[in-house]
Amino acid sequence: MAEVLLFHHAQGLTSGVREFAEELRRAGHTVHVPDLYEGRVFESLDEGGGYAQETGFQTIIERGRSFAAWLPGELVYAGFSLGVLPAQQLAQTRAGARGALLFHSCVPVTEFGESWPQGVPVQVHGMEGDPFFAGEGDVEAARALVESAPGAELFLYEGKDHLFADSSLPSYDEPAARLLMERVLGFLARI
């Protein structure tokens, strides 16, 4: 079974993120879910995004890196949207990474190095009509990652919602979230 470090999205450590982690645990995986917002949870993506900007994205990444320092290096790094920043950075730069799961976001590989690390599998999941994922360059970054890294996978889902895998939010899409979970569990079973 895999050990996963899962980072929440811009609205904070919601009950939906916690439930996602719990589903992975029920499948036998060890899952760590740090709170990058120090207890704050926001009602809207705009409010949470404002807090992240005010706090600073580098601070958010550093909080993730600091939490990871207490864990073994042989982790699968996962993140929802904003949480992709520390997840992708750690997967690309921390020795021993076993894999990466990037939900609703992907940044260019060059943000954290010259290339994706050899032998580190990665999945990227997003909705094809999501204005953030499809409209702000994330899908292009994901396609470039898939082209450059053997074993990298991009899964596009029908719809336009951003945080579709968080069951506590209005954007939750049960069929898409169920398929995402099925693919994630298959990925983790291969690790």
MDAnalysis code that builds the backbone (N, CA, C; Angstrom):
import MDAnalysis as mda
import numpy as np

u = mda.Universe.empty(573, n_residues=191, atom_resindex=np.repeat(np.arange(191), 3), trajectory=True)
u.add_TopologyAttr("name", ["N", "CA", "C"] * 191)
u.add_TopologyAttr("resid", np.arange(1, 192))
u.add_TopologyAttr("resname", ["MET", "ALA", "GLU", "VAL", "LEU", "LEU", "PHE", "HIS", "HIS", "ALA", "GLN", "GLY", "LEU", "THR", "SER", "GLY", "VAL", "ARG", "GLU", "PHE", "ALA", "GLU", "GLU", "LEU", "ARG", "ARG", "ALA", "GLY", "HIS", "THR", "VAL", "HIS", "VAL", "PRO", "ASP", "LEU", "TYR", "GLU", "GLY", "ARG", "VAL", "PHE", "GLU", "SER", "LEU", "ASP", "GLU", "GLY", "GLY", "GLY", "TYR", "ALA", "GLN", "GLU", "THR", "GLY", "PHE", "GLN", "THR", "ILE", "ILE", "GLU", "ARG", "GLY", "ARG", "SER", "PHE", "ALA", "ALA", "TRP", "LEU", "PRO", "GLY", "GLU", "LEU", "VAL", "TYR", "ALA", "GLY", "PHE", "SER", "LEU", "GLY", "VAL", "LEU", "PRO", "ALA", "GLN", "GLN", "LEU", "ALA", "GLN", "THR", "ARG", "ALA", "GLY", "ALA", "ARG", "GLY", "ALA", "LEU", "LEU", "PHE", "HIS", "SER", "CYS", "VAL", "PRO", "VAL", "THR", "GLU", "PHE", "GLY", "GLU", "SER", "TRP", "PRO", "GLN", "GLY", "VAL", "PRO", "VAL", "GLN", "VAL", "HIS", "GLY", "MET", "GLU", "GLY", "ASP", "PRO", "PHE", "PHE", "ALA", "GLY", "GLU", "GLY", "ASP", "VAL", "GLU", "ALA", "ALA", "ARG", "ALA", "LEU", "VAL", "GLU", "SER", "ALA", "PRO", "GLY", "ALA", "GLU", "LEU", "PHE", "LEU", "TYR", "GLU", "GLY", "LYS", "ASP", "HIS", "LEU", "PHE", "ALA", "ASP", "SER", "SER", "LEU", "PRO", "SER", "TYR", "ASP", "GLU", "PRO", "ALA", "ALA", "ARG", "LEU", "LEU", "MET", "GLU", "ARG", "VAL", "LEU", "GLY", "PHE", "LEU", "ALA", "ARG", "ILE"])
u.atoms.positions = np.array([
    [0.827, -1.191, 0.000],
    [0.000, 0.000, 0.000],
    [0.875, 1.262, 0.000],
    [0.308, 2.330, -0.518],
    [1.060, 3.576, -0.672],
    [0.890, 4.481, 0.542],
    [1.866, 5.365, 0.716],
    [1.766, 6.438, 1.700],
    [1.624, 7.738, 0.913],
    [0.561, 8.486, 1.208],
    [0.176, 9.656, 0.420],
    [0.202, 10.907, 1.286],
    [0.750, 11.980, 0.740],
    [0.685, 13.297, 1.355],
    [-0.240, 14.133, 0.477],
    [-1.424, 14.466, 1.004],
    [-2.491, 15.120, 0.248],
    [-2.685, 16.556, 0.725],
    [-2.584, 17.514, -0.200],
    [-2.733, 18.933, 0.110],
    [-4.082, 19.455, -0.378],
    [-4.744, 20.245, 0.464],
    [-6.069, 20.785, 0.154],
    [-6.008, 21.930, -0.846],
    [-7.182, 22.342, -1.282],
    [-7.343, 23.429, -2.259],
    [-7.508, 24.781, -1.560],
    [-7.808, 25.813, -2.344],
    [-7.836, 27.189, -1.844],
    [-8.928, 27.458, -0.822],
    [-9.950, 26.636, -0.747],
    [-10.991, 26.872, 0.255],
    [-10.614, 26.292, 1.615],
    [-9.519, 25.583, 1.669],
    [-9.033, 25.054, 2.933],
    [-9.271, 23.567, 3.080],
    [-9.023, 23.088, 4.269],
    [-9.166, 21.661, 4.574],
    [-10.637, 21.376, 4.871],
    [-11.408, 21.224, 3.806],
    [-12.856, 21.023, 3.909],
    [-13.180, 19.582, 4.301],
    [-14.433, 19.370, 4.673],
    [-14.864, 18.006, 4.991],
    [-14.782, 17.112, 3.760],
    [-14.936, 17.676, 2.562],
    [-14.816, 16.891, 1.338],
    [-13.398, 16.400, 1.082],
    [-12.414, 17.223, 1.395],
    [-11.015, 16.802, 1.269],
    [-10.730, 15.711, 2.298],
    [-11.232, 15.904, 3.511],
    [-11.044, 14.886, 4.555],
    [-11.700, 13.558, 4.153],
    [-12.887, 13.632, 3.553],
    [-13.578, 12.408, 3.121],
    [-12.809, 11.721, 1.997],
    [-12.242, 12.488, 1.085],
    [-11.419, 11.920, 0.015],
    [-10.258, 11.130, 0.623],
    [-9.586, 11.744, 1.598],
    [-8.473, 11.076, 2.279],
    [-8.955, 9.816, 2.988],
    [-10.116, 9.897, 3.595],
    [-10.661, 8.737, 4.319],
    [-10.968, 7.585, 3.362],
    [-11.438, 7.911, 2.169],
    [-11.703, 6.860, 1.181],
    [-10.400, 6.156, 0.778],
    [-9.329, 6.901, 0.642],
    [-8.033, 6.287, 0.351],
    [-7.586, 5.397, 1.516],
    [-7.829, 5.850, 2.735],
    [-7.474, 5.037, 3.911],
    [-8.275, 3.743, 3.952],
    [-9.557, 3.836, 3.622],
    [-10.393, 2.620, 3.612],
    [-9.875, 1.602, 2.598],
    [-9.182, 2.080, 1.575],
    [-8.596, 1.184, 0.574],
    [-7.245, 0.645, 1.043],
    [-6.809, 1.036, 2.242],
    [-5.591, 0.487, 2.814],
    [-4.368, 1.379, 2.761],
    [-4.506, 2.592, 2.248],
    [-3.367, 3.501, 2.117],
    [-3.214, 4.368, 3.369],
    [-1.991, 4.780, 3.628],
    [-1.712, 5.738, 4.692],
    [-1.789, 7.124, 4.062],
    [-2.571, 8.024, 4.660],
    [-2.768, 9.353, 4.065],
    [-2.556, 10.428, 5.126],
    [-1.711, 11.393, 4.807],
    [-1.454, 12.556, 5.654],
    [-2.107, 13.763, 4.980],
    [-2.835, 14.554, 5.749],
    [-3.550, 15.703, 5.186],
    [-3.254, 16.944, 6.044],
    [-2.165, 17.643, 5.776],
    [-1.844, 18.824, 6.569],
    [-2.791, 19.983, 6.267],
    [-2.927, 20.861, 7.224],
    [-3.733, 22.064, 7.057],
    [-2.804, 23.230, 6.734],
    [-2.741, 23.605, 5.488],
    [-1.861, 24.685, 5.038],
    [-2.396, 26.063, 5.405],
    [-3.658, 26.111, 5.849],
    [-4.308, 27.382, 6.178],
    [-4.434, 27.610, 7.684],
    [-3.833, 26.768, 8.478],
    [-3.839, 26.934, 9.932],
    [-5.255, 27.082, 10.488],
    [-6.151, 26.195, 10.037],
    [-7.510, 26.139, 10.570],
    [-8.556, 26.940, 9.820],
    [-8.174, 27.721, 8.852],
    [-9.150, 28.535, 8.118],
    [-9.772, 27.718, 6.982],
    [-11.091, 27.842, 6.851],
    [-11.838, 27.259, 5.738],
    [-12.731, 28.366, 5.187],
    [-12.807, 28.475, 3.873],
    [-13.531, 29.571, 3.247],
    [-14.742, 29.067, 2.476],
    [-15.805, 29.876, 2.489],
    [-17.065, 29.531, 1.830],
    [-16.944, 29.550, 0.305],
    [-16.089, 30.407, -0.207],
    [-15.981, 30.527, -1.660],
    [-14.530, 30.396, -2.114],
    [-14.380, 30.050, -3.378],
    [-13.060, 29.962, -3.985],
    [-12.383, 31.336, -4.023],
    [-13.174, 32.378, -4.266],
    [-12.613, 33.735, -4.288],
    [-12.041, 34.121, -2.931],
    [-12.777, 33.829, -1.847],
    [-12.286, 34.157, -0.507],
    [-11.020, 33.369, -0.179],
    [-11.036, 32.081, -0.477],
    [-9.867, 31.247, -0.216],
    [-8.677, 31.651, -1.061],
    [-8.938, 31.966, -2.322],
    [-7.865, 32.427, -3.199],
    [-7.274, 33.744, -2.723],
    [-8.129, 34.621, -2.209],
    [-7.652, 35.884, -1.651],
    [-6.743, 35.659, -0.456],
    [-7.131, 34.709, 0.405],
    [-6.290, 34.389, 1.553],
    [-4.938, 33.830, 1.093],
    [-4.966, 32.962, 0.083],
    [-3.711, 32.382, -0.424],
    [-2.809, 33.470, -0.999],
    [-3.385, 34.416, -1.727],
    [-2.581, 35.509, -2.281],
    [-2.007, 36.377, -1.168],
    [-2.835, 36.671, -0.177],
    [-2.387, 37.492, 0.953],
    [-1.267, 36.792, 1.724],
    [-1.418, 35.490, 1.930],
    [-0.418, 34.710, 2.658],
    [0.854, 34.555, 1.831],
    [0.673, 34.381, 0.527],
    [1.787, 34.189, -0.394],
    [1.917, 32.735, -0.802],
    [1.982, 32.506, -2.106],
    [2.060, 31.139, -2.612],
    [3.342, 30.444, -2.154],
    [4.428, 31.197, -2.041],
    [5.676, 30.591, -1.543],
    [5.522, 30.142, -0.097],
    [4.773, 30.889, 0.691],
    [4.519, 30.489, 2.075],
    [3.709, 29.198, 2.115],
    [2.715, 29.098, 1.244],
    [1.892, 27.876, 1.162],
    [2.776, 26.685, 0.791],
    [3.625, 26.862, -0.212],
    [4.531, 25.792, -0.633],
    [5.471, 25.421, 0.514],
    [5.989, 26.420, 1.199],
    [6.913, 26.159, 2.306],
    [6.223, 25.412, 3.443],
    [4.970, 25.724, 3.724],
    [4.228, 24.981, 4.750],
    [4.115, 23.511, 4.356],
    [3.865, 23.255, 3.085],
    [3.808, 21.878, 2.606],
    [5.149, 21.185, 2.716],
    [6.190, 21.871, 2.335],
    [7.548, 21.303, 2.405],
    [7.936, 21.028, 3.863],
    [7.590, 21.924, 4.759],
    [7.906, 21.732, 6.182],
    [7.191, 20.511, 6.749],
    [5.931, 20.322, 6.370],
    [5.202, 19.141, 6.842],
    [5.849, 17.871, 6.293],
    [6.223, 17.886, 5.020],
    [6.828, 16.709, 4.382],
    [8.154, 16.331, 5.027],
    [8.861, 17.304, 5.560],
    [10.176, 17.037, 6.152],
    [10.094, 16.046, 7.309],
    [8.936, 15.925, 7.934],
    [8.747, 14.995, 9.056],
    [8.367, 13.594, 8.602],
    [8.191, 13.415, 7.310],
    [7.738, 12.134, 6.767],
    [8.849, 11.486, 5.946],
    [8.730, 10.180, 5.701],
    [9.721, 9.530, 4.833],
    [9.647, 10.101, 3.420],
    [10.698, 9.966, 2.660],
    [10.725, 10.495, 1.299],
    [9.906, 9.697, 0.310],
    [9.621, 8.443, 0.620],
    [8.939, 7.545, -0.316],
    [7.432, 7.753, -0.250],
    [6.989, 8.895, -0.755],
    [5.581, 9.272, -0.705],
    [5.015, 9.471, -2.097],
    [3.694, 9.357, -2.184],
    [2.950, 9.850, -3.335],
    [2.433, 11.219, -2.914],
    [2.740, 12.237, -3.703],
    [2.327, 13.601, -3.399],
    [1.074, 13.908, -4.202],
    [0.044, 14.397, -3.521],
    [-1.231, 14.687, -4.162],
    [-1.711, 16.060, -3.733],
    [-2.400, 16.735, -4.642],
    [-2.928, 18.048, -4.296],
    [-4.145, 18.391, -5.120],
    [-5.050, 19.127, -4.471],
    [-6.236, 19.683, -5.125],
    [-5.950, 21.142, -5.458],
    [-5.957, 21.514, -6.719],
    [-5.852, 22.899, -7.165],
    [-4.657, 23.611, -6.526],
    [-4.868, 24.526, -5.603],
    [-3.762, 25.208, -4.923],
    [-2.785, 24.210, -4.318],
    [-3.285, 23.099, -3.800],
    [-2.445, 22.068, -3.202],
    [-1.515, 21.383, -4.192],
    [-1.774, 21.583, -5.488],
    [-0.871, 21.030, -6.502],
    [0.498, 21.703, -6.410],
    [0.543, 22.967, -5.989],
    [1.838, 23.657, -5.910],
    [2.819, 22.916, -5.004],
    [2.486, 22.666, -3.729],
    [3.453, 21.909, -2.925],
    [3.584, 20.455, -3.377],
    [2.500, 19.847, -3.845],
    [2.575, 18.450, -4.274],
    [3.510, 18.284, -5.460],
    [3.349, 19.131, -6.465],
    [4.187, 19.017, -7.658],
    [5.627, 19.388, -7.342],
    [5.821, 20.419, -6.531],
    [7.183, 20.819, -6.166],
    [7.900, 19.683, -5.449],
    [7.234, 19.046, -4.494],
    [7.858, 17.944, -3.756],
    [8.102, 16.736, -4.653],
    [7.141, 16.416, -5.508],
    [7.312, 15.269, -6.412],
    [8.498, 15.466, -7.340],
    [8.727, 16.711, -7.754],
    [9.821, 16.994, -8.676],
    [11.170, 17.147, -7.990],
    [11.196, 17.489, -6.714],
    [12.472, 17.857, -6.107],
    [12.888, 17.014, -4.909],
    [11.971, 16.288, -4.293],
    [12.325, 15.537, -3.085],
    [12.686, 14.105, -3.467],
    [13.840, 13.679, -3.045],
    [14.315, 12.329, -3.364],
    [13.349, 11.282, -2.826],
    [13.138, 10.229, -3.609],
    [12.323, 9.110, -3.177],
    [10.866, 9.179, -3.557],
    [10.436, 10.243, -4.235],
    [9.023, 10.368, -4.603],
    [8.559, 9.117, -5.332],
    [7.412, 8.598, -4.926],
    [6.849, 7.390, -5.543],
    [5.829, 7.710, -6.627],
    [5.302, 8.941, -6.626],
    [4.316, 9.318, -7.624],
    [3.689, 10.652, -7.279],
    [2.832, 11.137, -8.199],
    [2.130, 12.405, -7.991],
    [0.725, 12.305, -8.564],
    [-0.217, 12.882, -7.835],
    [-1.613, 12.978, -8.247],
    [-1.992, 14.454, -8.211],
    [-2.262, 15.028, -9.371],
    [-2.527, 16.456, -9.487],
    [-3.973, 16.653, -9.923],
    [-4.802, 17.202, -9.012],
    [-6.227, 17.367, -9.262],
    [-6.566, 18.832, -9.524],
    [-7.196, 19.103, -10.657],
    [-7.735, 20.417, -11.010],
    [-6.665, 21.447, -11.345],
    [-5.411, 21.040, -11.406],
    [-4.342, 21.997, -11.682],
    [-3.074, 21.265, -12.113],
    [-2.228, 21.982, -12.819],
    [-0.890, 21.503, -13.177],
    [-0.095, 22.735, -13.591],
    [1.100, 22.859, -13.081],
    [1.943, 23.988, -13.485],
    [3.045, 23.463, -14.401],
    [3.629, 24.328, -15.218],
    [4.713, 23.860, -16.078],
    [5.823, 23.224, -15.233],
    [6.360, 22.142, -15.729],
    [7.414, 21.405, -15.030],
    [8.592, 22.324, -14.719],
    [8.850, 23.288, -15.600],
    [9.987, 24.186, -15.421],
    [9.858, 25.108, -14.203],
    [8.692, 25.155, -13.579],
    [8.537, 25.928, -12.339],
    [9.417, 25.363, -11.226],
    [9.657, 24.042, -11.277],
    [10.367, 23.382, -10.178],
    [11.602, 22.606, -10.623],
    [11.988, 22.715, -11.870],
    [13.172, 22.002, -12.353],
    [13.213, 21.996, -13.862],
    [14.172, 21.255, -14.395],
    [14.324, 21.198, -15.852],
    [13.371, 20.211, -16.494],
    [13.057, 19.110, -15.775],
    [12.186, 18.090, -16.345],
    [11.526, 17.308, -15.214],
    [10.535, 16.517, -15.588],
    [9.883, 15.655, -14.617],
    [10.868, 14.543, -14.242],
    [10.960, 14.175, -12.958],
    [11.927, 13.151, -12.559],
    [11.614, 11.778, -13.175],
    [12.647, 11.155, -13.682],
    [12.504, 9.849, -14.316],
    [12.014, 8.822, -13.296],
    [11.071, 7.994, -13.716],
    [10.577, 6.918, -12.871],
    [9.535, 7.331, -11.850],
    [9.066, 8.591, -11.892],
    [8.021, 9.049, -10.972],
    [6.716, 9.167, -11.766],
    [5.792, 8.219, -11.583],
    [4.527, 8.274, -12.326],
    [3.659, 9.439, -11.848],
    [2.825, 9.938, -12.742],
    [1.974, 11.080, -12.411],
    [0.651, 10.976, -13.162],
    [-0.410, 11.360, -12.474],
    [-1.717, 11.522, -13.098],
    [-2.164, 12.962, -12.871],
    [-2.781, 13.552, -13.914],
    [-3.384, 14.879, -13.825],
    [-4.861, 14.712, -14.179],
    [-5.743, 15.297, -13.354],
    [-7.191, 15.192, -13.543],
    [-7.799, 16.589, -13.571],
    [-8.634, 16.874, -14.578],
    [-9.317, 18.163, -14.636],
    [-10.504, 18.104, -15.575],
    [-11.407, 19.058, -15.431],
    [-12.567, 19.143, -16.326],
    [-12.208, 19.968, -17.543],
    [-12.657, 19.482, -18.703],
    [-12.293, 20.115, -19.961],
    [-12.836, 21.535, -20.099],
    [-13.923, 21.878, -19.405],
    [-14.482, 23.218, -19.484],
    [-14.231, 24.068, -18.247],
    [-13.401, 23.596, -17.339],
    [-13.069, 24.332, -16.111],
    [-12.335, 25.616, -16.499],
    [-12.878, 26.789, -16.146],
    [-12.214, 28.029, -16.553],
    [-10.818, 28.202, -15.961],
    [-10.542, 27.572, -14.833],
    [-9.202, 27.660, -14.246],
    [-8.258, 26.654, -14.916],
    [-8.674, 25.397, -14.967],
    [-7.826, 24.337, -15.517],
    [-7.634, 24.499, -17.022],
    [-8.735, 24.681, -17.740],
    [-8.652, 24.779, -19.206],
    [-8.357, 26.197, -19.671],
    [-8.750, 27.181, -18.872],
    [-8.642, 28.563, -19.320],
    [-7.395, 29.304, -18.883],
    [-6.639, 28.744, -17.940],
    [-5.474, 29.468, -17.439],
    [-4.146, 28.757, -17.711],
    [-4.160, 27.810, -18.638],
    [-2.910, 27.185, -19.060],
    [-2.559, 25.874, -18.385],
    [-3.354, 25.455, -17.405],
    [-3.027, 24.214, -16.699],
    [-3.121, 23.000, -17.619],
    [-4.143, 22.953, -18.464],
    [-4.288, 21.797, -19.348],
    [-3.119, 21.724, -20.330],
    [-2.619, 22.871, -20.768],
    [-1.454, 22.868, -21.659],
    [-0.218, 22.365, -20.914],
    [-0.059, 22.788, -19.667],
    [1.065, 22.298, -18.855],
    [0.949, 20.794, -18.647],
    [-0.275, 20.308, -18.436],
    [-0.494, 18.873, -18.250],
    [-0.175, 18.102, -19.529],
    [-0.591, 18.628, -20.661],
    [-0.288, 17.956, -21.937],
    [1.220, 17.917, -22.188],
    [1.906, 18.993, -21.881],
    [3.371, 19.019, -22.048],
    [4.029, 18.008, -21.112],
    [3.531, 17.889, -19.905],
    [4.057, 16.909, -18.949],
    [3.872, 15.492, -19.487],
    [2.684, 15.202, -19.996],
    [2.396, 13.865, -20.532],
    [3.298, 13.554, -21.727],
    [3.558, 14.549, -22.555],
    [4.429, 14.340, -23.713],
    [5.878, 14.094, -23.311],
    [6.295, 14.681, -22.215],
    [7.706, 14.609, -21.842],
    [8.048, 13.510, -20.843],
    [7.068, 12.974, -20.141],
    [7.350, 12.004, -19.075],
    [6.678, 10.673, -19.364],
    [7.465, 9.618, -19.567],
    [6.878, 8.299, -19.792],
    [6.007, 7.897, -18.600],
    [4.831, 7.391, -18.892],
    [3.936, 6.937, -17.841],
    [3.042, 8.019, -17.266],
    [3.214, 9.266, -17.690],
    [2.345, 10.345, -17.217],
    [0.981, 10.210, -17.897],
    [-0.082, 10.515, -17.144],
    [-1.435, 10.384, -17.671],
    [-2.224, 11.655, -17.399],
    [-3.036, 12.059, -18.388],
    [-3.947, 13.188, -18.258],
    [-5.363, 12.665, -18.464],
    [-6.238, 12.945, -17.497],
    [-7.634, 12.552, -17.593],
    [-8.495, 13.808, -17.609],
    [-9.245, 13.978, -18.702],
    [-10.168, 15.101, -18.827],
    [-11.592, 14.584, -18.651],
    [-12.373, 15.311, -17.881],
    [-13.744, 14.939, -17.564],
    [-14.684, 15.957, -18.192],
    [-15.867, 15.498, -18.578],
    [-16.869, 16.403, -19.131],
    [-17.357, 17.332, -18.036],
    [-17.494, 18.589, -18.373],
    [-18.022, 19.549, -17.418],
    [-17.152, 20.779, -17.317],
    [-17.571, 21.686, -16.434],
    [-16.872, 22.970, -16.306],
    [-16.577, 23.350, -14.862],
    [-16.777, 22.427, -13.944],
    [-16.558, 22.738, -12.536],
    [-15.095, 22.558, -12.152],
    [-14.648, 23.395, -11.249],
    [-13.243, 23.359, -10.856],
    [-12.986, 22.274, -9.800],
    [-13.566, 22.388, -8.653],
    [-13.297, 21.452, -7.552],
    [-14.337, 20.340, -7.525],
    [-14.447, 19.609, -8.620],
    [-15.515, 18.625, -8.782],
    [-15.345, 17.377, -7.927],
    [-14.198, 17.165, -7.324],
    [-13.970, 15.952, -6.520],
    [-14.148, 16.185, -5.024],
    [-14.526, 17.392, -4.614],
    [-14.746, 17.703, -3.197],
    [-16.234, 17.595, -2.903],
    [-16.622, 16.542, -2.195],
    [-18.042, 16.252, -1.944],
    [-18.736, 17.285, -1.062],
    [-18.011, 18.177, -0.430],
    [-18.627, 19.171, 0.448],
    [-18.950, 20.481, -0.272],
    [-18.626, 20.579, -1.550],
    [-18.822, 21.830, -2.281],
    [-19.924, 21.710, -3.330],
    [-20.561, 22.822, -3.687],
    [-21.596, 22.790, -4.727],
    [-21.074, 22.321, -6.088],
    [-19.787, 22.457, -6.343],
    [-19.191, 22.053, -7.625],
    [-18.987, 20.542, -7.735],
    [-19.302, 19.799, -6.693],
    [-19.090, 18.344, -6.681],
    [-19.876, 17.687, -7.813],
    [-19.198, 16.833, -8.554],
    [-19.807, 16.054, -9.641],
    [-19.587, 14.592, -9.302],
    [-20.620, 13.936, -8.782],
    [-20.464, 12.574, -8.277],
    [-19.947, 11.577, -9.312],
    [-20.523, 11.521, -10.534],
    [-19.989, 10.553, -11.506],
    [-18.515, 10.803, -11.850],
    [-18.150, 12.061, -12.059],
    [-16.754, 12.373, -12.386],
    [-15.847, 12.066, -11.200],
    [-16.297, 12.407, -9.991],
    [-15.487, 12.149, -8.790],
    [-15.307, 10.651, -8.559],
    [-16.339, 9.887, -8.831],
    [-16.251, 8.432, -8.667],
    [-15.230, 7.851, -9.658],
    [-15.270, 8.317, -10.899],
    [-14.313, 7.845, -11.908],
    [-12.891, 8.280, -11.536],
    [-12.742, 9.508, -11.055],
    [-11.434, 9.979, -10.609],
    [-10.906, 9.064, -9.509],
    [-11.733, 8.752, -8.519],
    [-11.300, 7.894, -7.412],
    [-10.911, 6.503, -7.912],
    [-11.664, 5.976, -8.838],
    [-11.334, 4.666, -9.405],
    [-9.951, 4.690, -10.059],
    [-9.674, 5.751, -10.800],
    [-8.374, 5.882, -11.464],
    [-7.252, 6.087, -10.450],
    [-7.516, 6.870, -9.404],
    [-6.524, 7.104, -8.360],
    [-6.203, 5.805, -7.623],
    [-7.213, 5.046, -7.277],
    [-6.983, 3.779, -6.570],
    [-6.199, 2.805, -7.447],
    [-6.469, 2.788, -8.751],
    [-5.685, 1.960, -9.662],
    [-4.236, 2.397, -9.712],
    [-4.027, 3.706, -9.744],
    [-2.666, 4.277, -9.746],
    [-1.928, 3.866, -8.477],
    [-2.565, 4.033, -7.329],
    [-1.926, 3.701, -6.061],
    [-1.649, 2.204, -5.923],
    [-2.513, 1.391, -6.512],
    [-2.296, -0.061, -6.464],
    [-1.052, -0.460, -7.251],
    [-0.685, 0.345, -8.247],
    [0.499, 0.025, -9.057],
    [1.793, 0.536, -8.442],
    [1.696, 1.389, -7.446],
    [2.895, 2.003, -6.843],
    [3.636, 0.958, -6.011],
])
